[in-house]
């Protein structure tokens, strides 16, 4: 509950609509004493005007009113985009099941019977204000994470295409190796190596790749980029200054003194060190050695500078690609965590079906793979299955957890959950048809399902997979209103309905999993029952 004593925390606003002044006064005093901002209205028309002026966070709505009853008020609120998300709790002396069902059909989230108990009213108000905050937070978080994931995946694919076209390599190591090999093999140079400057007191230069006649040269020398003697050669100077350095006669160069002997042993006569620039900073050097004194003329140097720019460009994109991969992984993990949080929200309210969504997801994923679907498709099926029953968050707990057979009226309330789940998820831009999976998982090929009575091709294939997995898991597992029927009974049912209410290929895939591949639900999911 919001701490009402903290003036910096926004106070929830509640609109109370009741034509009975005594009831209006009693409810107002009760909620004002709890720190809520209360706006009373003694008629439906006045309530609609008040809501349009300043939308409240919650509405307590009487049903029997002379000018416009509560059902009509609620329907008008729910058909207006500006007020559709405001939770409405009916509070009325009408207490039969038909009245309640009519209220839920109008769009209410709860029903309180008069005469009411003070504690019940406060508990329902607190619960639905928290649910609204949770809904808003989860929707924003999922939307944000999904948008980030989509952007990261799109950027990653673009970078991969550019890298392949420019350098035809998959990693920075492969790029460096290929460039070094090409310089030696095509250019005819004695040896080439790429060095990256290291931070710290010693300021060494790390050899990242080399090719040609090296023969242990890089292991025997010390190269730095500081002001010491080992930092005064072409490599260290190019790193410090960002300018290429040519040494045309290694044997007589004073700056080459620390490495002269080892260089002469290997036939290095001249060299050039070219800085690798990334965002106007030196990230390394391309060091090339020749066995000739007439190497590195102006035209050659110009071509080598262009090559160095290409190499730096390739390194930049390889590193960006790697970073995008890491970011995509983190965003994917965040999205999975968000989906699991949504699933857990429902499981907290319904202990009897805790684990149902995870088990359905496990089976739906396995069926998708048996049918040869790629991993991106499988991931979409997994996410849809993990939250396919999220709409049950608005079904009263006493109905979800009631043992014994449900009445028709109670089942009618439960049947609203695909529409509710779809309404919550529909505006989130998932990379997969998650909203259709949630909306259609109780449809059937012959039109006998709900909520829309869709047929055959009107139903997405992902939803067809989910409906089979949902039925098999539900029939084989325990429910409050009946014991589990077992996997054999579930398989017999989908076989009997193969091609009638369930897609034949999907039924075959499910049967193959259990009867030929020995499919079992994870013990973790089983233990949740």
Protein Blocks (a to p, Z undefined) as FASTA:
>chain_A
ZZfklmkbccdddddddfbfklmmmmmmmmmmnopacdddfbfklmmmmmmmmccfbdcd
dfbdfklcfklmmmmmmmpmklmmpccddddfblcfklmmmmmmnopabdcdddddfklm
mmmmmmmmmmmmmmmmmmmmmmmmmmmmmmmmmmmmmmmmmmmmmnopabfklmmmmmmm
mmmmmnopabdcdddddedjkopaddfbdedjfnomlmmpccdfbfbfklmmmklmmmmn
opacddfblmlcfklmmmmmmmmmnopabdcdddddeehiafbdcddddfbfkgoifklm
mmmmmmmmmmmmmmmmmmmmmmmmmmmmmmmmmmmmmmmmmmmmmmmmmmmlgoklmmmm
mmmmmmmmmnopafklmmmmmmmmmmmmmmmmmgcfklmmpgcjddfklmmmmmmmmmmm
mmmmmmpccfbfkllmmmmmmgcfkopacfkopahjlpcfklmmmmmmmmmmmmmpccfk
bccebjklmmmmmmmmgoklpcfklmmmmmmmmmmnopacdfklmmmZZ
